[in-house]
Amino acid sequence: MTTLNMRTELTHYVTDAELARFLKDSYGIDYEIAAMEESGNDAALAYHVDGDVPSYDVEDIQKILAGEWINYRTSSLLNYLAKEGKIPTGAYVITVCW
């Protein structure tokens, strides 16, 4: 019999609307993940969040927190939130529905 090698881990699930609310309440910014990630409807976007924000992303994160739109930085933003202690590290799935 063939066996399936796998691992089990905790995954944090959050909706795009809840992430937008959290960022609005925490930083006063409007963040639309569907637009930022050019995501389709009924999508599930997976991220590994370890709190590591590369130096080349720091400037973009500051621009986002100032309200500027920069595409494809959700992963960096989640890592920034973890580094700041706002969210736990781990696996994330953000469900998108529009």
MMTF fields as JSON, N, C-alpha, C and O atoms, coordinates in Angstrom:
{
  "mmtfVersion": "1.0.0",
  "mmtfProducer": "UNKNOWN",
  "numBonds": 391,
  "numAtoms": 392,
  "numGroups": 98,
  "numChains": 1,
  "numModels": 1,
  "chainsPerModel": [1],
  "groupsPerChain": [98],
  "chainIdList": ["A"],
  "bondAtomList": [4, 2, 8, 6, 12, 10, 16, 14, 20, 18, 24, 22, 28, 26, 32, 30, 36, 34, 40, 38, 44, 42, 48, 46, 52, 50, 56, 54, 60, 58, 64, 62, 68, 66, 72, 70, 76, 74, 80, 78, 84, 82, 88, 86, 92, 90, 96, 94, 100, 98, 104, 102, 108, 106, 112, 110, 116, 114, 120, 118, 124, 122, 128, 126, 132, 130, 136, 134, 140, 138, 144, 142, 148, 146, 152, 150, 156, 154, 160, 158, 164, 162, 168, 166, 172, 170, 176, 174, 180, 178, 184, 182, 188, 186, 192, 190, 196, 194, 200, 198, 204, 202, 208, 206, 212, 210, 216, 214, 220, 218, 224, 222, 228, 226, 232, 230, 236, 234, 240, 238, 244, 242, 248, 246, 252, 250, 256, 254, 260, 258, 264, 262, 268, 266, 272, 270, 276, 274, 280, 278, 284, 282, 288, 286, 292, 290, 296, 294, 300, 298, 304, 302, 308, 306, 312, 310, 316, 314, 320, 318, 324, 322, 328, 326, 332, 330, 336, 334, 340, 338, 344, 342, 348, 346, 352, 350, 356, 354, 360, 358, 364, 362, 368, 366, 372, 370, 376, 374, 380, 378, 384, 382, 388, 386],
  "bondOrderList": [1, 1, 1, 1, 1, 1, 1, 1, 1, 1, 1, 1, 1, 1, 1, 1, 1, 1, 1, 1, 1, 1, 1, 1, 1, 1, 1, 1, 1, 1, 1, 1, 1, 1, 1, 1, 1, 1, 1, 1, 1, 1, 1, 1, 1, 1, 1, 1, 1, 1, 1, 1, 1, 1, 1, 1, 1, 1, 1, 1, 1, 1, 1, 1, 1, 1, 1, 1, 1, 1, 1, 1, 1, 1, 1, 1, 1, 1, 1, 1, 1, 1, 1, 1, 1, 1, 1, 1, 1, 1, 1, 1, 1, 1, 1, 1, 1],
  "groupList": [{"groupName": "MET", "atomNameList": ["N", "CA", "C", "O"], "elementList": ["N", "C", "C", "O"], "formalChargeList": [0, 0, 0, 0], "bondAtomList": [1, 0, 2, 1, 3, 2], "bondOrderList": [1, 1, 2], "singleLetterCode": "M", "chemCompType": "L-PEPTIDE LINKING"}, {"groupName": "THR", "atomNameList": ["N", "CA", "C", "O"], "elementList": ["N", "C", "C", "O"], "formalChargeList": [0, 0, 0, 0], "bondAtomList": [1, 0, 2, 1, 3, 2], "bondOrderList": [1, 1, 2], "singleLetterCode": "T", "chemCompType": "L-PEPTIDE LINKING"}, {"groupName": "LEU", "atomNameList": ["N", "CA", "C", "O"], "elementList": ["N", "C", "C", "O"], "formalChargeList": [0, 0, 0, 0], "bondAtomList": [1, 0, 2, 1, 3, 2], "bondOrderList": [1, 1, 2], "singleLetterCode": "L", "chemCompType": "L-PEPTIDE LINKING"}, {"groupName": "ASN", "atomNameList": ["N", "CA", "C", "O"], "elementList": ["N", "C", "C", "O"], "formalChargeList": [0, 0, 0, 0], "bondAtomList": [1, 0, 2, 1, 3, 2], "bondOrderList": [1, 1, 2], "singleLetterCode": "N", "chemCompType": "L-PEPTIDE LINKING"}, {"groupName": "ARG", "atomNameList": ["N", "CA", "C", "O"], "elementList": ["N", "C", "C", "O"], "formalChargeList": [0, 0, 0, 0], "bondAtomList": [1, 0, 2, 1, 3, 2], "bondOrderList": [1, 1, 2], "singleLetterCode": "R", "chemCompType": "L-PEPTIDE LINKING"}, {"groupName": "GLU", "atomNameList": ["N", "CA", "C", "O"], "elementList": ["N", "C", "C", "O"], "formalChargeList": [0, 0, 0, 0], "bondAtomList": [1, 0, 2, 1, 3, 2], "bondOrderList": [1, 1, 2], "singleLetterCode": "E", "chemCompType": "L-PEPTIDE LINKING"}, {"groupName": "HIS", "atomNameList": ["N", "CA", "C", "O"], "elementList": ["N", "C", "C", "O"], "formalChargeList": [0, 0, 0, 0], "bondAtomList": [1, 0, 2, 1, 3, 2], "bondOrderList": [1, 1, 2], "singleLetterCode": "H", "chemCompType": "L-PEPTIDE LINKING"}, {"groupName": "TYR", "atomNameList": ["N", "CA", "C", "O"], "elementList": ["N", "C", "C", "O"], "formalChargeList": [0, 0, 0, 0], "bondAtomList": [1, 0, 2, 1, 3, 2], "bondOrderList": [1, 1, 2], "singleLetterCode": "Y", "chemCompType": "L-PEPTIDE LINKING"}, {"groupName": "VAL", "atomNameList": ["N", "CA", "C", "O"], "elementList": ["N", "C", "C", "O"], "formalChargeList": [0, 0, 0, 0], "bondAtomList": [1, 0, 2, 1, 3, 2], "bondOrderList": [1, 1, 2], "singleLetterCode": "V", "chemCompType": "L-PEPTIDE LINKING"}, {"groupName": "ASP", "atomNameList": ["N", "CA", "C", "O"], "elementList": ["N", "C", "C", "O"], "formalChargeList": [0, 0, 0, 0], "bondAtomList": [1, 0, 2, 1, 3, 2], "bondOrderList": [1, 1, 2], "singleLetterCode": "D", "chemCompType": "L-PEPTIDE LINKING"}, {"groupName": "ALA", "atomNameList": ["N", "CA", "C", "O"], "elementList": ["N", "C", "C", "O"], "formalChargeList": [0, 0, 0, 0], "bondAtomList": [1, 0, 2, 1, 3, 2], "bondOrderList": [1, 1, 2], "singleLetterCode": "A", "chemCompType": "L-PEPTIDE LINKING"}, {"groupName": "PHE", "atomNameList": ["N", "CA", "C", "O"], "elementList": ["N", "C", "C", "O"], "formalChargeList": [0, 0, 0, 0], "bondAtomList": [1, 0, 2, 1, 3, 2], "bondOrderList": [1, 1, 2], "singleLetterCode": "F", "chemCompType": "L-PEPTIDE LINKING"}, {"groupName": "LYS", "atomNameList": ["N", "CA", "C", "O"], "elementList": ["N", "C", "C", "O"], "formalChargeList": [0, 0, 0, 0], "bondAtomList": [1, 0, 2, 1, 3, 2], "bondOrderList": [1, 1, 2], "singleLetterCode": "K", "chemCompType": "L-PEPTIDE LINKING"}, {"groupName": "SER", "atomNameList": ["N", "CA", "C", "O"], "elementList": ["N", "C", "C", "O"], "formalChargeList": [0, 0, 0, 0], "bondAtomList": [1, 0, 2, 1, 3, 2], "bondOrderList": [1, 1, 2], "singleLetterCode": "S", "chemCompType": "L-PEPTIDE LINKING"}, {"groupName": "GLY", "atomNameList": ["N", "CA", "C", "O"], "elementList": ["N", "C", "C", "O"], "formalChargeList": [0, 0, 0, 0], "bondAtomList": [1, 0, 2, 1, 3, 2], "bondOrderList": [1, 1, 2], "singleLetterCode": "G", "chemCompType": "PEPTIDE LINKING"}, {"groupName": "ILE", "atomNameList": ["N", "CA", "C", "O"], "elementList": ["N", "C", "C", "O"], "formalChargeList": [0, 0, 0, 0], "bondAtomList": [1, 0, 2, 1, 3, 2], "bondOrderList": [1, 1, 2], "singleLetterCode": "I", "chemCompType": "L-PEPTIDE LINKING"}, {"groupName": "PRO", "atomNameList": ["N", "CA", "C", "O"], "elementList": ["N", "C", "C", "O"], "formalChargeList": [0, 0, 0, 0], "bondAtomList": [1, 0, 2, 1, 3, 2], "bondOrderList": [1, 1, 2], "singleLetterCode": "P", "chemCompType": "L-PEPTIDE LINKING"}, {"groupName": "GLN", "atomNameList": ["N", "CA", "C", "O"], "elementList": ["N", "C", "C", "O"], "formalChargeList": [0, 0, 0, 0], "bondAtomList": [1, 0, 2, 1, 3, 2], "bondOrderList": [1, 1, 2], "singleLetterCode": "Q", "chemCompType": "L-PEPTIDE LINKING"}, {"groupName": "TRP", "atomNameList": ["N", "CA", "C", "O"], "elementList": ["N", "C", "C", "O"], "formalChargeList": [0, 0, 0, 0], "bondAtomList": [1, 0, 2, 1, 3, 2], "bondOrderList": [1, 1, 2], "singleLetterCode": "W", "chemCompType": "L-PEPTIDE LINKING"}, {"groupName": "CYS", "atomNameList": ["N", "CA", "C", "O"], "elementList": ["N", "C", "C", "O"], "formalChargeList": [0, 0, 0, 0], "bondAtomList": [1, 0, 2, 1, 3, 2], "bondOrderList": [1, 1, 2], "singleLetterCode": "C", "chemCompType": "L-PEPTIDE LINKING"}],
  "groupTypeList": [0, 1, 1, 2, 3, 0, 4, 1, 5, 2, 1, 6, 7, 8, 1, 9, 10, 5, 2, 10, 4, 11, 2, 12, 9, 13, 7, 14, 15, 9, 7, 5, 15, 10, 10, 0, 5, 5, 13, 14, 3, 9, 10, 10, 2, 10, 7, 6, 8, 9, 14, 9, 8, 16, 13, 7, 9, 8, 5, 9, 15, 17, 12, 15, 2, 10, 14, 5, 18, 15, 3, 7, 4, 1, 13, 13, 2, 2, 3, 7, 2, 10, 12, 5, 14, 12, 15, 16, 1, 14, 10, 7, 8, 15, 1, 8, 19, 18],
  "groupIdList": [1, 2, 3, 4, 5, 6, 7, 8, 9, 10, 11, 12, 13, 14, 15, 16, 17, 18, 19, 20, 21, 22, 23, 24, 25, 26, 27, 28, 29, 30, 31, 32, 33, 34, 35, 36, 37, 38, 39, 40, 41, 42, 43, 44, 45, 46, 47, 48, 49, 50, 51, 52, 53, 54, 55, 56, 57, 58, 59, 60, 61, 62, 63, 64, 65, 66, 67, 68, 69, 70, 71, 72, 73, 74, 75, 76, 77, 78, 79, 80, 81, 82, 83, 84, 85, 86, 87, 88, 89, 90, 91, 92, 93, 94, 95, 96, 97, 98],
  "secStructList": [7, 7, 7, 7, 7, 7, 7, 7, 7, 7, 3, 3, 3, 3, 3, 2, 2, 2, 2, 2, 2, 2, 2, 2, 2, 2, 2, 7, 7, 7, 7, 7, 2, 2, 2, 2, 6, 6, 7, 7, 6, 6, 3, 3, 3, 3, 3, 3, 3, 7, 1, 7, 7, 7, 2, 2, 2, 2, 2, 2, 2, 2, 2, 2, 2, 6, 6, 7, 7, 7, 1, 1, 7, 2, 2, 2, 2, 2, 2, 2, 2, 2, 2, 6, 6, 1, 1, 7, 7, 3, 3, 3, 3, 3, 3, 3, 7, 7],
  "xCoordList": [0.839, 0.0, 0.886, 1.888, 0.522, 1.245, 0.724, -0.481, 1.647, 1.257, 1.471, 2.318, 0.719, 0.822, 1.638, 1.246, 2.764, 3.581, 2.999, 2.887, 2.633, 2.048, 2.392, 2.924, 2.071, 2.234, 0.95, 0.184, 0.719, -0.461, 0.007, 0.94, -0.653, -0.278, -1.51, -2.538, -1.385, -2.428, -2.459, -1.413, -3.636, -3.792, -4.809, -5.88, -4.455, -5.345, -6.138, -5.551, -7.459, -8.328, -8.933, -9.42, -8.902, -9.486, -10.066, -9.523, -11.16, -11.741, -11.049, -10.446, -11.153, -10.579, -11.255, -10.601, -12.554, -13.283, -12.792, -12.67, -12.511, -12.018, -10.608, -10.296, -9.765, -8.422, -8.524, -7.799, -9.416, -9.607, -10.083, -9.602, -11.018, -11.515, -10.4, -10.251, -9.615, -8.506, -7.495, -7.051, -7.136, -6.172, -6.747, -6.028, -8.031, -8.692, -8.713, -8.389, -9.095, -9.154, -7.769, -7.601, -6.778, -5.428, -4.593, -3.84, -4.723, -3.839, -4.574, -3.945, -5.9, -6.664, -6.531, -6.781, -6.133, -5.94, -7.024, -7.575, -7.313, -8.208, -7.346, -6.558, -7.497, -6.695, -7.64, -8.356, -7.644, -8.5, -7.638, -7.024, -7.595, -6.708, -7.033, -6.122, -8.308, -8.665, -8.009, -7.477, -8.041, -7.41, -5.893, -5.204, -5.37, -3.914, -3.242, -2.136, -3.922, -3.351, -3.925, -3.605, -4.782, -5.467, -6.109, -5.944, -6.845, -7.463, -8.852, -9.573, -9.203, -10.554, -11.501, -11.08, -12.776, -13.796, -13.714, -13.283, -14.127, -14.13, -12.751, -12.626, -11.732, -10.356, -9.901, -10.457, -8.893, -8.251, -6.752, -6.087, -6.231, -4.83, -4.054, -4.401, -3.014, -2.249, -0.941, -0.267, -0.599, 0.62, 1.304, 0.643, 2.639, 3.433, 3.926, 4.639, 3.546, 3.875, 4.836, 4.485, 6.058, 7.057, 7.569, 8.428, 7.04, 7.461, 8.726, 9.227, 9.251, 10.467, 10.079, 9.391, 10.52, 10.258, 11.602, 12.402, 11.854, 13.125, 13.305, 12.336, 14.533, 14.818, 14.287, 13.89, 14.276, 13.788, 12.275, 11.756, 11.55, 10.099, 9.691, 8.543, 10.599, 10.257, 9.697, 8.693, 10.329, 9.863, 8.457, 7.618, 8.201, 6.87, 5.822, 4.711, 6.161, 5.221, 4.889, 3.726, 5.888, 5.633, 4.721, 3.856, 4.904, 4.038, 2.602, 1.654, 2.443, 1.11, 0.428, -0.747, 1.171, 0.599, 0.273, -0.513, 0.877, 0.566, -0.589, -0.987, -1.132, -2.293, -2.024, -2.956, -0.769, -0.446, -0.766, -0.598, -1.226, -1.528, -0.296, 0.222, 0.169, 1.283, 0.858, 0.593, 0.796, 0.324, 1.31, 2.513, 0.748, 1.499, 2.378, 3.512, 1.873, 2.636, 1.882, 2.256, 0.829, 0.064, 0.936, 0.843, 1.771, 2.663, 3.571, 3.725, 4.165, 5.043, 4.267, 4.768, 3.044, 2.214, 1.855, 1.91, 1.49, 1.192, 2.425, 2.314, 3.59, 4.818, 5.123, 5.612, 4.841, 5.013, 4.09, 4.509, 2.822, 1.869, 2.337, 2.186, 2.903, 3.423, 4.639, 4.77, 5.512, 6.706, 6.31, 6.963, 5.24, 4.75, 3.914, 3.482, 3.684, 2.91, 1.406, 0.663, 0.942, -0.501, -1.216, -2.397, -0.509, -1.086, -0.052, 1.146, -0.503, 0.451, 1.117, 0.573, 2.285, 2.942, 2.238, 1.448, 2.535, 1.963, 1.435, 1.715, 0.674, 0.067, -1.245, -2.024, -1.485, -2.713, -3.371, -2.696, -4.686, -5.474, -6.457, -7.263, -6.374, -7.3, -8.296, -7.93, -9.562, -10.613, -11.134, -11.408, -11.254, -11.674, -13.055, -13.284, -13.967, -15.316, -15.781, -15.841, -16.106, -16.614, -17.752, -18.302],
  "yCoordList": [-1.18, 0.0, 1.246, 1.302, 2.218, 3.477, 4.406, 4.482, 5.115, 6.063, 7.492, 7.752, 8.378, 9.795, 10.488, 10.51, 11.048, 11.811, 13.217, 13.919, 13.623, 14.942, 15.465, 14.753, 16.729, 17.346, 18.076, 18.433, 18.294, 19.007, 20.269, 20.244, 21.379, 22.63, 23.491, 23.317, 24.409, 25.369, 26.41, 26.912, 26.731, 27.757, 28.785, 28.439, 30.054, 31.159, 31.527, 31.804, 31.532, 31.923, 33.283, 33.52, 34.165, 35.498, 35.916, 35.578, 36.644, 37.132, 38.427, 39.127, 38.72, 39.974, 41.17, 42.175, 41.068, 42.158, 42.368, 43.508, 41.29, 41.406, 41.997, 42.817, 41.592, 42.176, 43.663, 44.463, 44.044, 45.459, 46.234, 47.339, 45.673, 46.332, 46.512, 47.581, 45.445, 45.484, 46.572, 47.326, 46.651, 47.66, 49.067, 50.013, 49.206, 50.516, 50.951, 52.095, 50.032, 50.344, 50.587, 51.463, 49.822, 49.908, 51.041, 51.688, 51.287, 52.245, 53.337, 54.252, 53.239, 54.25, 54.179, 55.166, 53.005, 52.873, 51.997, 51.107, 52.265, 51.421, 50.445, 50.857, 49.158, 48.132, 47.103, 46.414, 46.999, 46.051, 44.943, 45.116, 43.81, 42.731, 42.202, 41.838, 42.155, 41.657, 42.51, 41.982, 43.821, 44.716, 44.663, 44.616, 44.67, 44.676, 43.429, 43.491, 42.303, 41.035, 40.588, 39.507, 41.441, 41.104, 39.72, 38.869, 39.535, 38.254, 38.145, 39.135, 36.953, 36.693, 36.526, 36.495, 36.42, 36.205, 34.767, 33.862, 34.574, 33.248, 32.592, 31.397, 33.379, 32.883, 32.658, 33.229, 31.826, 31.594, 31.821, 31.047, 32.878, 33.252, 32.792, 33.147, 32.009, 31.426, 32.186, 32.567, 32.397, 33.118, 32.435, 31.915, 32.436, 32.008, 33.281, 34.081, 33.46, 34.68, 34.321, 33.587, 34.86, 34.582, 35.841, 35.765, 36.999, 38.248, 38.836, 39.842, 38.228, 38.721, 39.682, 39.299, 40.923, 41.922, 42.301, 42.991, 41.853, 42.194, 43.705, 44.447, 44.141, 45.58, 46.242, 47.407, 45.511, 46.105, 46.303, 46.996, 45.716, 45.902, 46.989, 47.434, 47.415, 48.357, 49.66, 50.169, 50.202, 51.455, 51.3, 52.187, 50.18, 49.942, 49.815, 50.324, 49.14, 49.001, 50.373, 50.655, 51.225, 52.576, 53.353, 54.102, 53.185, 53.858, 53.34, 54.123, 52.027, 51.436, 51.976, 52.342, 52.021, 52.511, 54.001, 54.506, 54.696, 56.11, 56.271, 57.393, 55.146, 55.199, 55.005, 55.063, 54.776, 54.567, 53.13, 52.203, 52.954, 51.617, 51.042, 51.627, 49.898, 49.187, 47.728, 47.071, 47.233, 45.866, 44.813, 45.048, 43.649, 42.435, 42.58, 42.101, 43.231, 43.385, 42.848, 43.147, 42.061, 41.533, 40.656, 40.737, 39.83, 38.979, 39.822, 39.537, 40.851, 41.737, 42.464, 42.649, 42.875, 43.568, 42.647, 43.059, 41.41, 40.449, 40.196, 40.1, 40.09, 39.899, 41.112, 40.967, 42.292, 43.51, 43.485, 43.805, 43.1, 43.027, 42.03, 42.277, 40.908, 39.917, 40.47, 40.281, 41.141, 41.73, 42.751, 42.86, 43.494, 44.503, 43.897, 44.615, 42.571, 41.91, 42.057, 41.758, 42.511, 42.705, 41.399, 41.239, 40.463, 39.16, 38.074, 38.355, 36.845, 35.762, 35.31, 35.497, 34.72, 34.126, 32.818, 32.298, 32.299, 31.026, 31.061, 31.987, 30.048, 29.944, 30.718, 30.64, 31.459, 32.24, 31.907, 31.683, 31.877, 31.82, 32.977, 33.077, 33.843, 34.965, 34.651, 34.489, 34.568, 34.255, 35.582, 36.546, 35.576, 36.766, 36.532, 35.542, 37.443, 37.35, 38.761, 39.625, 38.981, 40.307, 40.179, 41.187],
  "zCoordList": [0.0, 0.0, 0.0, 0.714, -0.784, -0.853, 0.232, 0.474, 0.884, 1.922, 1.434, 0.579, 1.972, 1.642, 2.722, 3.889, 2.333, 3.277, 3.378, 2.372, 4.573, 4.771, 6.148, 6.999, 6.337, 7.652, 7.98, 7.085, 9.236, 9.696, 10.387, 11.19, 10.066, 10.71, 10.93, 10.275, 11.849, 12.135, 11.019, 10.608, 10.537, 9.507, 9.981, 10.48, 9.817, 10.164, 8.912, 7.866, 9.012, 7.906, 8.207, 9.312, 7.237, 7.389, 6.036, 4.984, 6.078, 4.829, 4.408, 5.222, 3.126, 2.638, 3.304, 3.584, 3.557, 4.213, 5.643, 6.093, 6.356, 7.73, 7.752, 8.615, 6.823, 6.738, 6.436, 7.026, 5.525, 5.194, 6.417, 6.672, 7.175, 8.388, 9.409, 10.002, 9.606, 10.561, 10.194, 11.06, 8.924, 8.481, 8.581, 8.902, 8.308, 8.437, 9.901, 10.22, 10.785, 12.218, 12.805, 13.653, 12.362, 12.938, 12.366, 13.093, 11.052, 10.382, 9.6, 9.069, 9.53, 8.815, 7.299, 6.606, 6.774, 5.327, 4.705, 5.353, 3.449, 2.675, 1.879, 1.028, 2.157, 1.494, 0.897, 1.624, -0.403, -1.097, -1.683, -2.736, -1.001, -1.403, -2.794, -3.539, -3.159, -4.494, -5.564, -6.54, -5.39, -6.357, -6.26, -7.28, -5.037, -4.84, -5.4, -5.938, -5.264, -5.73, -7.075, -7.571, -7.661, -8.914, -8.824, -9.698, -7.733, -7.421, -8.033, -8.158, -8.402, -8.869, -7.695, -6.538, -8.005, -6.991, -6.473, -7.189, -5.238, -4.596, -4.623, -4.89, -4.345, -4.332, -2.893, -1.955, -2.738, -1.446, -1.645, -2.333, -1.044, -1.203, 0.024, 1.15, -0.189, 0.916, 1.123, 0.166, 2.392, 2.755, 3.924, 4.823, 3.909, 5.053, 5.733, 5.128, 6.984, 7.721, 8.857, 9.781, 8.766, 9.803, 10.499, 11.378, 10.102, 10.733, 10.15, 10.651, 9.099, 8.46, 7.341, 6.394, 7.455, 6.423, 5.804, 6.435, 4.569, 3.919, 3.809, 3.648, 3.897, 3.859, 2.595, 2.626, 1.484, 0.234, 0.235, -0.641, 1.191, 1.284, 2.279, 2.266, 3.127, 4.19, 3.622, 4.122, 2.588, 2.001, 1.415, 1.574, 0.742, 0.19, 1.281, 1.133, 2.377, 3.491, 4.062, 4.35, 4.229, 4.744, 3.801, 4.255, 2.503, 1.526, 1.628, 1.565, 1.786, 1.918, 3.18, 3.15, 4.28, 5.533, 5.467, 6.268, 4.512, 4.289, 3.305, 2.991, 2.814, 1.942, 0.464, -0.337, 0.077, -1.338, -1.743, -0.951, -2.972, -3.478, -4.163, -5.115, -3.677, -4.307, -4.422, -3.415, -5.627, -5.867, -5.379, -5.262, -5.103, -4.773, -3.534, -3.524, -2.495, -1.254, -0.04, 1.094, -0.257, 0.874, 1.763, 2.988, 1.173, 1.96, 2.85, 4.038, 2.275, 3.048, 4.136, 5.245, 3.819, 4.8, 5.966, 7.124, 5.663, 6.734, 7.606, 8.829, 6.982, 7.757, 8.623, 9.743, 8.119, 8.917, 10.135, 11.247, 9.913, 11.018, 12.081, 13.278, 11.643, 12.591, 13.335, 14.544, 12.621, 13.247, 14.313, 15.351, 14.05, 14.99, 16.122, 17.024, 16.079, 17.127, 16.977, 17.913, 15.824, 15.583, 15.238, 15.548, 14.599, 14.241, 14.557, 14.591, 14.787, 15.034, 13.731, 12.643, 13.861, 12.698, 12.355, 13.143, 11.178, 10.773, 9.358, 8.596, 9.018, 7.704, 7.698, 8.648, 6.63, 6.471, 5.147, 4.142, 5.156, 3.937, 4.003, 4.927, 3.009, 2.925, 1.825, 0.661, 2.213, 1.246, 0.665, 1.381, -0.649, -1.367, -1.957, -2.651, -1.679, -2.239, -2.561, -1.686, -3.815, -4.217, -5.181, -5.625]
}
